[in-house]
Amino acid sequence: QDVRFEDADDYADGVCVPVSVQLTSIRRCLSNLIDNAVRYGGCARIRLAAEPDGLRIQVLDQGPGIAEPELARVLAPFYRIESSRNRSRGGTGLGLAIADEIARRHGGRLELANRPEGGLAATLVLPR
């Protein structure tokens, strides 16, 4: 699969203070985000930013993005965008809901945004 870590100066400085997490849950969260990026956007680009109050992990794709009215809805369990209703192409509608729940259990958040150049940015923000 086309998955890469982007080591650009704008996104990672090479230094990251550890963040306390439940490893299995965070692995599941990131796996869901990466799987979605590859499935719906053809690839996944991962960016890491250490910030004073936490850690920001972005999973970017080059797909069509998500219509603005749908961005909040796709975090609800079992909600699927109309174009992914076909079970052979789409999922169950749980991946983003699970990722969002994991982020919230860690005191963080999951942010979804369409990228100006196309594609979707799924950003996991975890506090220190």
N, C-alpha and C positions, 0 to 999 in steps of 0.2 A: 504494500500500500504506500501511497505517496504521503508520508508523514515526515516532517522535518522540524528541527528546532532552529529558529532564527536568532542568531547571536549578533544583533545589530546594537550599536551603542545607544540608540534611542530606547531600547527595550530591556537591556540587561547590562549591568555593570560588572558582572562576574562575582559579585559579593552578595551573599544572602544570609541574613541572620536566621537561624532555624525558627520554624513556626510549628507549634504543637498541634498535631492533627491525629485523627484515627486513620492510620495508613490504609487499611483495607477500604474504608469509605471513600477517601480521597482518590485512591486508585480507580474505584468504580466510577466516581464522578468524572474524572478525566477521561477514562475509557469511553464513557457515554458521549462526551463532547467530541472526542477525536473520531469515534465511529460515525457520528452524525455528520461531521465535516467531510469525511471521506465518502460517505454514502450519498449525501445531497450536494456536496460541493466539489467532489473529485479529488480533494487533497486536504491536508491539515498542516498548517504552519503554527508552531507553538512559540510564544514569546513570554518571557519571564521578566518581571520588574519588581525589584525589591524597593519598597517604599518605607518611609519612617514608621508608619502605623500598621504595616502589613505586607502582604505579598499579593501580586497581581499576576495571574496566569491567563494568557489569551490563547484561544484556539480559533484560528482564522481559516476560512475556506474561500473558494473562488466560484461558488455556486450562485444561484439566482437571489439569494437572501430570502427574507420573509417579509411579506407585506406588513406595513406598519401596524394596522389594526390587529394583526395576528401575534405580534411579538410577545405581548403579555399572556395571551391565551395558550401559547404552546407550552407554558410552564405548568399548566393544569394537567392532572393525571388523565390519561386516555384521550386527550385532545390531539387530533391529527389534522394537519392541513389538508384541504380537499384533494390536492394533487398527490398526496401520499396514501390515499384510502385503499389502494390496491395492496393487499397483504404481501404479495411477492416483491413489491417495490418499497413499500413503507413499513414502518415499525408498528408497535402497539400503542404508541403515544405515551410511553412511560419514561423514556431516556432522559429528557430534559426535566421532567417533574422530579425524578430521582436525583438528578444532579443539583437541582434547586434546593431540594430538601436537605441534601448533604451539606451544601454551602451554609444554609441557615442553621443547621445543627452545630456547625463550627463557629457560629457567630458572624459568618460572612454573608456573601450574596453572589448570585449569578446574574450577570447583566448580558442582555442580548441586544445587538445593534447591527444594522446594515452598514456595510463599509461604503464610503463614497466611491471607491474604485470597483465596487461589486463584491458580492459575497457577504458572509455573515461573520461577525466577531462575537464569540461567546467568551465572556471574561469572568473568571472565578476570582473573587477578592476574599482573601483570608486575613483576619486580624492577627496581630502579634499576641 
